[in-house]
């Protein structure tokens, strides 16, 4: 992805770097919950308490959605102050704003189901499915769409970030369908 972004010029490269740094703020809770999800759900599954695993998954997902939304709104509200800490050209500043707002909207809608729910499935022993979805989505949507939107359709760095949204959408759809199907309950992580 970095190689693709490097094709778009200094302002877009700078904006991508700044946005990647700032976008860690809204998803900090999701990243922490990722670790907790594996431990908590794994303990529940190991104890044979699938309903408890389901309840904790829902509780942790709600926490992730709430925190991501609140932090994303806060970052967007403080964006002029935050971006004021960087020495950006007007063009890089504009791109940074677009990318950060895009990310925060996508993260509030899709990040927990793309990553937290995947870790819940992994903790229950449904590892292959999450791996195949992750690899397939990354190749097809993240990389393929980045080439299509960013390079071929000449949307630049915005096209690359649209590809990120496509990747998260595909992962979310796959993991929600898998979770709702209940197939994760059929795995036995410890034999």
PAZAKOL-175641 format. One record per atom (N, C-alpha, C): x negated, y, z negated; residue in three letters. Coordinates in steps of 0.02 Angstrom, whole numbers, plus 50000, padded with zeros to 5 digits. Atoms other than C-alpha are relative to their C-alpha. Example, Ala and Ser with C-alpha at 12.3 -4.5 7.8 and 13.67 -1.06 7.14 Angstrom:
// residues 2
499554994150000ALA493854977549610ALA499555006050000ALA500424994150003SER493164994749643SER500395005549963SER
//
This chain:
// residues 191
499594994150000UNK500005000050000UNK499565006350000UNK500454994250003UNK498575011849960UNK499715001450069UNK500264999149932UNK497875008850134UNK500505003350046UNK499484996849960UNK499535013750211UNK500065007349982UNK499934993150024UNK499685029450104UNK499405004250023UNK500604996449979UNK497895034150152UNK500055002650072UNK499914997849932UNK498515036550331UNK500355006850005UNK499524994449996UNK499635051350285UNK499725006949984UNK500284993450012UNK498455065550242UNK499945001749926UNK500194998250068UNK497825074150086UNK500595001649955UNK499444998050042UNK499445081750023UNK500424994049978UNK499605005850016UNK500395065350031UNK499614995149956UNK500415004350043UNK498945055549955UNK499995002749929UNK500014996850067UNK498835068049811UNK500684999149966UNK499335000750028UNK500725067649785UNK500134992849977UNK499915007050018UNK500715048649783UNK499634998549935UNK500395001150062UNK499345048549649UNK500325003349940UNK499674996450055UNK500215061649542UNK500654996549980UNK499365003350014UNK501905053049557UNK499894993349966UNK500145006450032UNK501155036149514UNK499825000849926UNK500184998850070UNK500435043549354UNK500615002049959UNK499424997450038UNK501995052949299UNK500554994849995UNK499465005050000UNK503155038649345UNK499914994349950UNK500095005050054UNK502405027949208UNK500405001949938UNK499644997750060UNK503325038549079UNK500704997149996UNK499315002750006UNK505135033549120UNK500044992449992UNK499965007450003UNK504705015049132UNK499584997149943UNK500415002450055UNK503645013948974UNK500384995149956UNK499605004550042UNK505065005848877UNK500124993450037UNK499905006149960UNK505424993549019UNK499384995649996UNK500625003950003UNK503604988349017UNK499914996749931UNK500035003050067UNK503664985548828UNK500514994449993UNK499475005150004UNK505304976048842UNK499814993850041UNK500235005849961UNK504504964948976UNK499634995049955UNK500365004450046UNK503334958148843UNK500464997049948UNK499535002550051UNK504714956748713UNK500474994850030UNK499525004549968UNK505874948148836UNK499724992950004UNK500305006749994UNK504674933748865UNK499974996649932UNK500065002950067UNK504384931148680UNK500684998349970UNK499355001050032UNK506174933148619UNK500404994650036UNK499615004949962UNK507024923348758UNK499664993149997UNK500375006450005UNK505654910048755UNK500124996649933UNK499865002850067UNK505914907648567UNK500704997249997UNK499305002350001UNK507794906148590UNK500084993550041UNK499955005949957UNK507624893648733UNK499644994149966UNK500375005250035UNK506324883848635UNK500394997149941UNK499595002250056UNK507544882748489UNK500664996950024UNK499395002949972UNK508914876648607UNK500615004649993UNK499454995250010UNK509964892448583UNK500085004450062UNK499934996549937UNK510414897448760UNK500475006149995UNK499554994350007UNK511854908648708UNK499665005849965UNK500384994750033UNK510694918148593UNK499515003250050UNK500454997449948UNK509464919948738UNK500395004850045UNK499574995849957UNK510884927048843UNK500175006649964UNK499824994050039UNK511394939148705UNK499405004849994UNK500604995750005UNK509614945448680UNK499815003050068UNK500144997449933UNK509374947248867UNK500445006150014UNK499544994449989UNK510914958348877UNK499815006049957UNK500184994550046UNK510374968548726UNK499375003650023UNK500634997049977UNK508614971248791UNK500085003650067UNK499874996749936UNK509254975448965UNK500355006749988UNK499664993750015UNK510424988648893UNK499515005249973UNK500514995650027UNK508974996048795UNK499575002850056UNK500424997949944UNK507924996648954UNK500365005150044UNK499624995449958UNK509295004949057UNK500085006849966UNK499904993750037UNK509645017948922UNK499355004049997UNK500644996550007UNK507815022148892UNK499745002650066UNK500234997949933UNK507385022849077UNK500395006150024UNK499584994449978UNK508845034449112UNK499835006349961UNK500154994150042UNK508485046048964UNK499315002850016UNK500674997749985UNK506625046848999UNK499945002850071UNK500004997549931UNK506915049049186UNK500305006950006UNK499684993450000UNK508095063649158UNK499545005149967UNK500464995550035UNK506855071349035UNK499425001950045UNK500564998549954UNK505425069849160UNK500225004650056UNK499764995649946UNK506475077549299UNK500135007149974UNK499874993450028UNK507005091849184UNK499355003849986UNK500644996950016UNK505195095149135UNK499505000050059UNK500445000749942UNK504495092549310UNK499595006350016UNK500424994149986UNK503965110749338UNK499435000849949UNK500524999550052UNK503005110449173UNK499474994650010UNK500475005649992UNK502235093349203UNK499565001150062UNK500384999049938UNK501725097249383UNK499565006249996UNK500424994150011UNK501035113849323UNK499324998349971UNK500645002350028UNK499655103849238UNK499514997850055UNK500415002149943UNK499015098649410UNK499885006050045UNK500134994949950UNK498205109749540UNK500184997050068UNK499755002949938UNK499265105049689UNK500145005450051UNK499794995549946UNK499515113249856UNK500765000250000UNK499264999849997UNK501315118649890UNK500304993750033UNK499755006149966UNK501525103750007UNK499954993949954UNK500085005650046UNK500835091249880UNK500495000749942UNK499514998750054UNK501935099249745UNK500704997750022UNK499345001849973UNK503485097049855UNK500064992450007UNK499985007349994UNK503065078949895UNK500024996649931UNK499995002850068UNK502715075449711UNK500695000349970UNK499314999350026UNK504425082049662UNK500464994950031UNK499565004749965UNK505295071549793UNK499874992849976UNK500185006850020UNK504355055649746UNK500204998549928UNK499855001150071UNK504605057749559UNK500764999549990UNK499275000450006UNK506475061249574UNK500254993450031UNK499825006449968UNK506645046449696UNK499874994249952UNK500185005550045UNK505735035049575UNK500464999749941UNK499605000150060UNK506745040349425UNK500724997850013UNK499335002449982UNK508405037449513UNK499984992450012UNK500075007249987UNK507825020449577UNK499864996149937UNK500175003550062UNK507085015749409UNK500604999449954UNK499405000250043UNK508685020249315UNK500504994850025UNK499525004749971UNK509685009249434UNK499734992850005UNK500255006649979UNK508514994749474UNK499424997149960UNK500615002550030UNK506934993449370UNK500124994449948UNK499895005450049UNK507634983249223UNK500204993350032UNK499805006349969UNK508474970449337UNK499444997250043UNK500555002449958UNK506934969549447UNK499454996749959UNK500575002450039UNK505724966049304UNK500204996849933UNK499795003150063UNK506564962949135UNK500374993550011UNK499605006149988UNK507814950549204UNK499564994450027UNK500465005149974UNK506424941549297UNK499624996849942UNK500355002850057UNK505494939449132UNK500454995749957UNK499535004350035UNK507054932449050UNK500054993250034UNK499985006349962UNK507164919549188UNK499364996049991UNK500645003450010UNK505314915549172UNK499964996849931UNK500035002650068UNK505474913348984UNK500434993949990UNK499575005950005UNK506844900649012UNK499714994150040UNK500325005349962UNK505694890549125UNK500125000650075UNK499844999149930UNK506364896949292UNK499455004150034UNK500594996349978UNK504624901849349UNK499925000150075UNK500115000349928UNK504544896049529UNK500455004850038UNK499544995549965UNK506094905549582UNK499775007249996UNK500224993050008UNK505454921949510UNK499365001350039UNK500624999249962UNK503754919149590UNK500155000650075UNK499844999849929UNK504484915549762UNK500365006450019UNK499654993749986UNK505654930449753UNK499515005849998UNK500484994550006UNK504244941849694UNK499535000450060UNK500465000149942UNK503044936549832UNK500375001750064UNK499624998849939UNK504374936249968UNK500235007350006UNK499764993150000UNK505094953049919UNK499425004950011UNK500584995649992UNK503374960849907UNK499775000150074UNK500225000349930UNK502874954850081UNK500505003050048UNK499494997949952UNK504514957850170UNK500215007249990UNK499724993450013UNK505194973350086UNK499475005349984UNK500484994850021UNK503744982450002UNK499515001350057UNK500514999149948UNK502424979550136UNK500325001150069UNK499684999549934UNK503524976750289UNK500395006550009UNK499624993749995UNK504684991350252UNK499555006149997UNK500474994450003UNK503215002550209UNK499705001250068UNK500264999349932UNK502484999250380UNK500535002950046UNK499454997749957UNK504175001750463UNK500165007349987UNK499794993250015UNK504725017450372UNK499425005050000UNK500564995450008UNK503045025150331UNK499615001450064UNK500444999349942UNK502055021850490UNK500405000450065UNK499655000449936UNK503205016750633UNK500525005650007UNK499504994749997UNK504635028650591UNK499735006849977UNK500374993950017UNK503355041750534UNK500325003949942UNK499714996850059UNK504205045250366UNK499465001349947UNK500554998750045UNK502515045350280UNK500094996849932UNK499995002750068UNK502375042850093UNK500714999049975UNK499295000950020UNK504255045050071UNK500254993250025UNK499825006649973UNK504495029850183UNK499724994349959UNK500325005150042UNK503285019950075UNK500404999349935UNK499625000350063UNK504305024449920UNK500714997550012UNK499365003149982UNK505925019850009UNK499914992550002UNK500165007149999UNK505105002950037UNK499974997149929UNK500005002250070UNK504815001749849UNK500724998949976UNK499305000750018UNK506675004549825UNK500324993950032UNK499755006049967UNK507054990949952UNK499764993749965UNK500295005650037UNK505904979049859UNK500384999049934UNK499655000550064UNK506734982849692UNK500734997850009UNK499305002049986UNK508474980949769UNK500034992650015UNK500015007249983UNK508044963849841UNK499874995849938UNK500155003750062UNK507284957949677UNK500605000049953UNK499434999450045UNK508744964549576UNK500574995450022UNK499465004249974UNK510014955949688UNK499854992649988UNK500185007150008UNK509084939349684UNK500024997949926UNK500045001950070UNK508794939549495UNK500695000249966UNK499324999750028UNK510584944849452UNK500404994050023UNK499645005949975UNK511294931249564UNK499764993649965UNK500285005950033UNK510124918349488UNK500224999649927UNK499814999950070UNK510524923749311UNK500744998349992UNK499285001450004UNK512404923649340UNK500184992850019UNK499875006949980UNK512314906449421UNK499914995249942UNK500125004350057UNK511704899349256UNK499474994750012UNK500515005149986UNK510344888949341UNK499415000449953UNK500554999150048UNK509084896149218UNK500114995849937UNK499855004050059UNK509954885949083UNK499814992750010UNK500145007049984UNK509484869649170UNK499264998349993UNK500725001250005UNK507604871649146UNK499804998149930UNK500275002050064UNK506614863749009UNK499265001950000UNK500684997349998UNK505054873948981UNK499514995749963UNK500445004250040UNK504344862248849UNK500274992950003UNK499785007049996UNK504404843448872UNK499694995949946UNK
//
